[in-house]
Structure formats: structure tokens, C-alpha cells
Amino acid sequence: GYREWADQQGRKVFARLTRYKSGQLILVEPDGRKIRASESRLSDADRTWIAAERAKRDN
């Protein structure tokens, strides 16, 4: 689902994660706009969320 993402500078976007591969993300906003992001530039909270989601899928 959609959630608020933030980078390390505090810039925020409301989007859903549609693809994750090798530290690269594709986020899609509700209006359909796609955003490419690097996991390394995300906030600590978002990197923790990604790690938790990946752990769920590995089980």
C-alpha cells in the first residue's frame, strides 16, 4: 500500500513501492508518477521498513 517515504534530507513523498532490486526502488505516487530512488539515500526508518519487508518475504 501507499506510505510516506523520506530521504535523509527530510524530503517526503507519499507513494507505494512497486519494485526493489539491488538497492534500487521504484515508487509510484497515487497519480501514477514513478520515482526512482536508491535505498542508501532513504531515511533510517525507511531502510528499516524495507529490511523488515524483505525478511517477511524470505520466510
LUMTI-113599 format. One record per atom (N, C-alpha, C): residue in three letters; y, x negated, z; atom name. Coordinates in nm, 2 decimals. Layout:
<pts>
PT  type       v       u       w  atom
PT   ALA       Y       X       Z    CA
...
</pts>
This chain:
<pts>
PT  type       v       u       w  atom
PT   GLY   -0.12   -0.08    0.00     N
PT   GLY    0.00    0.00    0.00    CA
PT   GLY    0.13   -0.09    0.00     C
PT   TYR    0.24   -0.02    0.00     N
PT   TYR    0.36   -0.09    0.00    CA
PT   TYR    0.40   -0.13    0.14     C
PT   ARG    0.47   -0.25    0.14     N
PT   ARG    0.51   -0.30    0.27    CA
PT   ARG    0.63   -0.39    0.24     C
PT   GLU    0.70   -0.42    0.35     N
PT   GLU    0.82   -0.51    0.33    CA
PT   GLU    0.78   -0.66    0.34     C
PT   TRP    0.81   -0.73    0.24     N
PT   TRP    0.78   -0.88    0.23    CA
PT   TRP    0.91   -0.95    0.25     C
PT   ALA    0.90   -1.07    0.31     N
PT   ALA    1.02   -1.15    0.33    CA
PT   ALA    0.99   -1.30    0.30     C
PT   ASP    1.09   -1.37    0.25     N
PT   ASP    1.07   -1.51    0.23    CA
PT   ASP    1.13   -1.59    0.35     C
PT   GLN    1.12   -1.72    0.34     N
PT   GLN    1.16   -1.80    0.46    CA
PT   GLN    1.31   -1.80    0.48     C
PT   GLN    1.39   -1.75    0.38     N
PT   GLN    1.54   -1.74    0.39    CA
PT   GLN    1.58   -1.60    0.44     C
PT   GLY    1.48   -1.51    0.46     N
PT   GLY    1.51   -1.38    0.51    CA
PT   GLY    1.53   -1.27    0.41     C
PT   ARG    1.52   -1.31    0.28     N
PT   ARG    1.54   -1.21    0.17    CA
PT   ARG    1.41   -1.12    0.17     C
PT   LYS    1.44   -0.99    0.16     N
PT   LYS    1.33   -0.89    0.17    CA
PT   LYS    1.31   -0.81    0.04     C
PT   VAL    1.19   -0.76    0.02     N
PT   VAL    1.16   -0.67   -0.09    CA
PT   VAL    1.05   -0.58   -0.04     C
PT   PHE    1.06   -0.45   -0.08     N
PT   PHE    0.96   -0.35   -0.05    CA
PT   PHE    0.87   -0.34   -0.17     C
PT   ALA    0.74   -0.38   -0.16     N
PT   ALA    0.65   -0.39   -0.27    CA
PT   ALA    0.51   -0.39   -0.22     C
PT   ARG    0.42   -0.38   -0.32     N
PT   ARG    0.27   -0.39   -0.29    CA
PT   ARG    0.22   -0.51   -0.36     C
PT   LEU    0.12   -0.57   -0.30     N
PT   LEU    0.05   -0.68   -0.35    CA
PT   LEU   -0.05   -0.64   -0.46     C
PT   THR   -0.04   -0.68   -0.58     N
PT   THR   -0.13   -0.64   -0.68    CA
PT   THR   -0.23   -0.75   -0.72     C
PT   ARG   -0.18   -0.88   -0.70     N
PT   ARG   -0.27   -0.99   -0.74    CA
PT   ARG   -0.24   -1.11   -0.65     C
PT   TYR   -0.34   -1.18   -0.61     N
PT   TYR   -0.33   -1.30   -0.54    CA
PT   TYR   -0.43   -1.40   -0.59     C
PT   LYS   -0.38   -1.52   -0.63     N
PT   LYS   -0.47   -1.62   -0.68    CA
PT   LYS   -0.41   -1.76   -0.66     C
PT   SER   -0.49   -1.84   -0.59     N
PT   SER   -0.44   -1.98   -0.57    CA
PT   SER   -0.30   -1.99   -0.51     C
PT   GLY   -0.27   -1.91   -0.42     N
PT   GLY   -0.14   -1.91   -0.35    CA
PT   GLY   -0.02   -1.85   -0.43     C
PT   GLN   -0.05   -1.79   -0.54     N
PT   GLN    0.05   -1.72   -0.62    CA
PT   GLN    0.02   -1.57   -0.61     C
PT   LEU    0.13   -1.49   -0.59     N
PT   LEU    0.12   -1.35   -0.57    CA
PT   LEU    0.20   -1.27   -0.68     C
PT   ILE    0.15   -1.15   -0.71     N
PT   ILE    0.23   -1.06   -0.80    CA
PT   ILE    0.25   -0.94   -0.71     C
PT   LEU    0.38   -0.91   -0.69     N
PT   LEU    0.42   -0.79   -0.61    CA
PT   LEU    0.48   -0.69   -0.70     C
PT   VAL    0.46   -0.56   -0.68     N
PT   VAL    0.52   -0.46   -0.76    CA
PT   VAL    0.59   -0.36   -0.67     C
PT   GLU    0.72   -0.35   -0.71     N
PT   GLU    0.81   -0.25   -0.64    CA
PT   GLU    0.78   -0.11   -0.68     C
PT   PRO    0.82   -0.01   -0.60     N
PT   PRO    0.79    0.13   -0.64    CA
PT   PRO    0.84    0.17   -0.78     C
PT   ASP    0.95    0.10   -0.83     N
PT   ASP    1.00    0.14   -0.96    CA
PT   ASP    0.92    0.07   -1.07     C
PT   GLY    0.82   -0.01   -1.03     N
PT   GLY    0.73   -0.08   -1.13    CA
PT   GLY    0.77   -0.22   -1.16     C
PT   ARG    0.89   -0.27   -1.11     N
PT   ARG    0.93   -0.41   -1.13    CA
PT   ARG    0.83   -0.50   -1.07     C
PT   LYS    0.79   -0.60   -1.14     N
PT   LYS    0.70   -0.71   -1.09    CA
PT   LYS    0.78   -0.83   -1.05     C
PT   ILE    0.73   -0.88   -0.94     N
PT   ILE    0.79   -1.00   -0.88    CA
PT   ILE    0.68   -1.11   -0.86     C
PT   ARG    0.70   -1.23   -0.91     N
PT   ARG    0.61   -1.34   -0.88    CA
PT   ARG    0.66   -1.41   -0.76     C
PT   ALA    0.56   -1.45   -0.67     N
PT   ALA    0.60   -1.52   -0.55    CA
PT   ALA    0.50   -1.62   -0.52     C
PT   SER    0.54   -1.72   -0.45     N
PT   SER    0.45   -1.83   -0.40    CA
PT   SER    0.42   -1.81   -0.25     C
PT   GLU    0.30   -1.81   -0.21     N
PT   GLU    0.27   -1.79   -0.07    CA
PT   GLU    0.34   -1.89    0.02     C
PT   SER    0.36   -2.01   -0.03     N
PT   SER    0.43   -2.11    0.05    CA
PT   SER    0.57   -2.08    0.08     C
PT   ARG    0.64   -1.99    0.01     N
PT   ARG    0.78   -1.95    0.03    CA
PT   ARG    0.79   -1.83    0.11     C
PT   LEU    0.68   -1.76    0.15     N
PT   LEU    0.69   -1.64    0.23    CA
PT   LEU    0.71   -1.67    0.37     C
PT   SER    0.75   -1.57    0.45     N
PT   SER    0.77   -1.58    0.59    CA
PT   SER    0.64   -1.61    0.66     C
PT   ASP    0.64   -1.66    0.78     N
PT   ASP    0.52   -1.69    0.86    CA
PT   ASP    0.44   -1.56    0.87     C
PT   ALA    0.51   -1.45    0.90     N
PT   ALA    0.44   -1.32    0.92    CA
PT   ALA    0.37   -1.27    0.80     C
PT   ASP    0.43   -1.29    0.68     N
PT   ASP    0.36   -1.25    0.56    CA
PT   ASP    0.24   -1.34    0.53     C
PT   ARG    0.25   -1.47    0.56     N
PT   ARG    0.14   -1.56    0.53    CA
PT   ARG    0.02   -1.52    0.63     C
PT   THR    0.06   -1.49    0.75     N
PT   THR   -0.04   -1.44    0.85    CA
PT   THR   -0.11   -1.31    0.80     C
PT   TRP   -0.03   -1.22    0.75     N
PT   TRP   -0.09   -1.10    0.69    CA
PT   TRP   -0.18   -1.12    0.58     C
PT   ILE   -0.15   -1.21    0.49     N
PT   ILE   -0.23   -1.25    0.37    CA
PT   ILE   -0.36   -1.31    0.42     C
PT   ALA   -0.36   -1.40    0.52     N
PT   ALA   -0.48   -1.46    0.58    CA
PT   ALA   -0.57   -1.35    0.64     C
PT   ALA   -0.51   -1.26    0.71     N
PT   ALA   -0.59   -1.15    0.77    CA
PT   ALA   -0.66   -1.06    0.66     C
PT   GLU   -0.58   -1.03    0.56     N
PT   GLU   -0.64   -0.95    0.45    CA
PT   GLU   -0.75   -1.03    0.38     C
PT   ARG   -0.73   -1.15    0.35     N
PT   ARG   -0.84   -1.23    0.29    CA
PT   ARG   -0.96   -1.24    0.37     C
PT   ALA   -0.94   -1.25    0.51     N
PT   ALA   -1.06   -1.26    0.60    CA
PT   ALA   -1.14   -1.13    0.59     C
PT   LYS   -1.07   -1.01    0.58     N
PT   LYS   -1.13   -0.88    0.57    CA
PT   LYS   -1.22   -0.88    0.45     C
PT   ARG   -1.17   -0.93    0.34     N
PT   ARG   -1.24   -0.92    0.21    CA
PT   ARG   -1.36   -1.02    0.21     C
PT   ASP   -1.35   -1.12    0.29     N
PT   ASP   -1.46   -1.22    0.30    CA
PT   ASP   -1.58   -1.17    0.38     C
PT   ASN   -1.56   -1.07    0.46     N
PT   ASN   -1.67   -1.01    0.54    CA
PT   ASN   -1.75   -0.91    0.47     C
</pts>
